[in-house]
C-alpha cells in the first residue's frame, strides 16, 4: 500500500472522530479527561522508574516527588472525573487568559507594524474566550474540552487528508 493512502485513512479517521466529538461533546470531554488522567499515571510510573535510576540523592528525591505528584493527579482524575473536568477546564481558561494578555502586550510593543492588529485581535479573542469560560463555570466544563478536541481532530484530519491528496497526485 502506498504511504499516501495511510495518510488519507488517518486524516479521514480524525475527521470522523471530530464529527463524533461535536455530536456528543460531553462524551468527548469525558474521553479527553480520561486520556489526560492516564497520561499523568503513565508519567508518574515513568518518573518512578527514573527515580530508581538517578545516581544523586537530590535528583532521586525530586524524581520521587514528581512521580508521587503525577500519580496522585492521574489517580485523582480517574477516581473523580467530574471534578477533573472542571479542573482541566480552569487550566484551559487560564491558558486562554495568559495567552491573551501576552498577545495584547506584544501587540502594543509592535504598534505601527503590520502585526499590530492581527496580534491584538488574536489576543482579544483569547481574552474573550477566557472570560466566557470563567463566567460560565461549571456549565462550560461539560462541553469545552470535547469541543476543543473536536476542533483539533477536524483541523488536523483535514490537514493530513489534504497532504495525502497532494502526495497521491504527485504535487507535494
N, C-alpha and C positions, 0 to 999 in steps of 0.2 A: 504494500500500500504506500502511496506517495505521502510525503510528510504534510503537504498542504491539506490533504483530506482529514488527517488527525487534527490539525488546527481548526478546520471548519467544523468538525464534530464538537470539539471543545468549545468553540465560540457559540454554537447553537445550543449546547447543553447549558452554558452560562446564561444565555438569553432566556431559555425556558425556565431556569431557576429564578431569574429576576422577575419574570412574569408571575410565577407562582408566589414569590415573596410579596409582590404587590397585591395579589389577590387575597393573601392572608398575612398581613403584616404582623399580627400578634404571634402567629406560629413562627414566622421568620425572626422576630425579636427573641422569642424563647430559644430558638436554634442558635442565634448569634451569641446569646448569653451562655448557653451550654458549651459552645465551642471555646469561648473565652475562658470558661471555668476549666476545661480540660487542658487548655494551653498552659494555664497557671499551674495546674497539678503536674504536668509534664516538666515544666520549667523547674518546679520545686524538686522533683526527683533528680533531674539532671544536675541541679545545683548541689544536692546532697552528695551525688557521686563525685562532683568536682571537689567538695569539701574534704572527702577522704583522700583525694589525690594531691591536695595542697601540701606543700612542703613546710611552709612557715606557719607558725601558730596564729598570727594575726589574720592571714589570708584564710585559714581554716575557720576561724571564728566568724568572720564576715560571710563566708560561704554558707556556714550553717545557719546564721541569722537570715540570710536571703532565702535559703531553702525552706525554713520554717515559715517565713512571711508568704512566699509563693504558694506553699502547700495550704496554709491557713486561708489565703484569699481564694484559691481554687475550690477548696472544700466548702467554704462559706457560700460561694456562688452555686455550687452543686446542691447544697442542702437547703438553700433559701433563694430559689431563682427569682422570685418577685422582688425581693429587696436588692438582689443583684442587678436586675433590670433597671431599677431606679438609680442605683449607684452608678452603673455604667452610663446611663443617660445623663447624669450630672457631670460625669467625666467628659462626655461628648460636648455638652453645652459649655462647659468650662473651656474646652479646646476651641470651640467657636468664638468664645469671648476673648480669649488670649490672642487668637489669630486675628480677630477683627481689630483689636486695639493695636497690635503690631502693624497691620497693614495700613491703618489710618496714620499712625506715627510715621511710617516710612513714606507714605504718600505726601505728607506735609513736608518731609525733608526733600522731596523731589518736586516741589512746587515749581511750575513753569516748564516741566518736561512733559513729554508725551505720555509718560506712565502715570502722571498725577491722577487723572480722572478714572482710568480703569482700576488703579490700585485703591483709590478712595471708594469707588463703587463696590469693589470686592470686599473691602473692609466693612463698609456699611451693611452689606448683605450678611456677612458673618456675624456682625453685632445684632442685627435684627433676628437672625436665626437663634442666637444665644438667648436673647430676651424672650422670644416666643417659647422656647423650650423651658426656660426657668419659670416663666409666669404660668405655664400650663402643667407643671408637675403636680401630682404624679401621673395625670392622664396622658401626657405626652410620652411617658416612658413605655406605655403599652405598645406603641407602634413605631417610635422613632428609629430604633436600631434596625427593625425589619425593613423600613423604607430605605434607610441608608444602605443596607445590604442589597436590597433590590436594585437601587440606582447603580451601585458598584458593579453588580453582576451584569446588568444591562449594558452599561458603558464598556466594561471590559470585554464582554461577549461580542458586542458589535465591533470593537476594535480588532479582536482576534479573528472574527469571521471576515472582516474586510481585508485583513492581512492575508488570510488563507485564499480569498478570492483573487487577490492580486498575484500571489505566488502561483496559484493554479493557472492563471492567464499569462504568466511569464512577464509580469510588469513590476515585480518587486525586486 
